[in-house]
Amino acid sequence: MSDAVDVLIMGAGPAGLQAAVHAVRKKASVVVVGRPERSAIYRAHVENYLCVDGITDGHEMIEVAIAQATRFGAQLIEEDVLHVEAEEEGGFLVRTEGKRFHALSIIIAIGTSKKKLRVPGENELAGKGVSYCVDCDCNFYRKAKVVVVGNESAAVDGAITLTKYASEVTLICKDLVVSDAMHQRLAESSVVVKQDAWVKEIVGDTAVTSVVLDDDSILEVDGVFIELGSKGPMELATAIGVELDMETFSYINTNKKMETNISGVYAAGDIAGQPFQMAKAVGEGCVAGWEAANYVKKLKRERGE
Ligand SMILES: Cc1cc2nc3c(=O)[nH]c(=O)nc-3n(C[C@H](O)[C@H](O)[C@H](O)COP(=O)(O)OP(=O)(O)OC[C@H]3O[C@@H](n4cnc5c(N)ncnc54)[C@H](O)[C@@H]3O)c2cc1C
């Protein structure tokens, strides 16, 4: 069962929340999926945002933005999006940690995340057993022993996915930040969970052979999946054919209406490229929310709804 919504916004930072305000005020039903405390601005001190003179705490700004967006009628789901797919009858199926939505339009405002573990061996063995994308590389690890490193939804979802391919999957985490539904899925899976552990070195010559943990124990493995943060543009956007920038594959290409190459899909904020500034995120969020609501209105008119 999935809930129907006009505009589903991925990301509860300045871009996503501003998009929500503009879309919901144009009478679209709006769901925002994301964790506000994971927004880049949450721990920042801001002094260059227009109309806010003096230094302001980012988390206070985000809390006001949430109150504003929800007061106008947007619904906030404090989870991550794990999967998006285009549906045959039009629109998109969006799966979060614990819910499913059918959305007529989606706005991707998931910011950028640093995904490197920054340990010895990581750079040298990238592509030789070190991977940053379970969805892209799981097939290469059939019957292999793998570890997944991370504390958030991408790591848990990735580890569960890998159990369909690898012979042994170990999740190495310090402090899991996922919903109860994801904890439940993890408990029901065959993933071996190593809590309070972290990888301090990846070992191998031409391919990964083991990882050294921070208590100096050694795990012999064929693959290391570094899944820090939540699902990124590579997994979410490319699954529905959204084009990324050809240089770094980190940002989503948009036009001035914040439209991507896929009809009904918009992107805004840091995920749409530099400069990484709140003013840009908010401006793009405004445009994306506005355009997505117009898109839905037109779609419904054409369908005679
Ligand atoms: C230390 C620091 C200081 C800064 N100082 C300033 C400043 O002074 N002035 C300024 O203008 N800018 C500043 N910035 C930059 C500013 O924070 C960003 O440009 C801005 O937050 C971008 O907004 P965004 O909405 O695009 O992304 P973010 O604010 O990063 O929000 C991303 C959102 O996406 C969510 N998300 C991620 N993955 C998923 C997923 N799979 N499913 C659902 N949701 C997901 C996250 O949970 C989060 O809610 C600073 C940044 C940092 C790190």
The ligand as an ORCA input file, in Angstrom:
! r2SCAN-3c Opt
* xyz 0 1
  C      29.878     23.999      8.578
  C      29.029     24.662      7.522
  C      28.811     26.029      7.591
  C      28.035     26.669      6.622
  N      27.825     28.000      6.717
  C      27.048     28.621      5.814
  C      26.779     30.028      5.918
  O      27.252     30.690      6.826
  N      25.992     30.599      4.977
  C      25.433     29.863      3.947
  O      24.706     30.434      3.147
  N      25.693     28.555      3.822
  C      26.472     27.908      4.714
  N      26.722     26.564      4.595
  C      26.176     25.846      3.419
  C      24.695     25.508      3.608
  O      24.548     24.807      4.835
  C      24.183     24.647      2.462
  O      24.453     25.306      1.249
  C      22.683     24.392      2.598
  O      22.376     23.762      3.824
  C      22.212     23.518      1.448
  O      20.877     23.223      1.632
  P      20.218     21.906      0.980
  O      18.808     21.948      1.397
  O      20.579     21.826     -0.436
  O      20.979     20.690      1.673
  P      21.119     20.329      3.209
  O      20.883     21.514      4.065
  O      22.407     19.628      3.369
  O      19.921     19.312      3.496
  C      19.923     18.035      2.935
  C      18.728     17.282      3.470
  O      18.592     16.093      2.681
  C      18.334     14.998      3.533
  N      18.714     13.757      2.849
  C      19.932     13.293      2.470
  N      19.822     12.091      1.888
  C      18.495     11.796      1.877
  C      17.744     10.692      1.426
  N      18.298      9.621      0.868
  N      16.399     10.732      1.583
  C      15.780     11.802      2.164
  N      16.466     12.890      2.621
  C      17.791     12.854      2.482
  C      19.116     15.294      4.801
  O      18.605     14.518      5.872
  C      18.832     16.811      4.927
  O      17.595     16.979      5.563
  C      27.480     25.914      5.553
  C      27.704     24.534      5.496
  C      28.461     23.912      6.460
  C      28.698     22.423      6.373
*
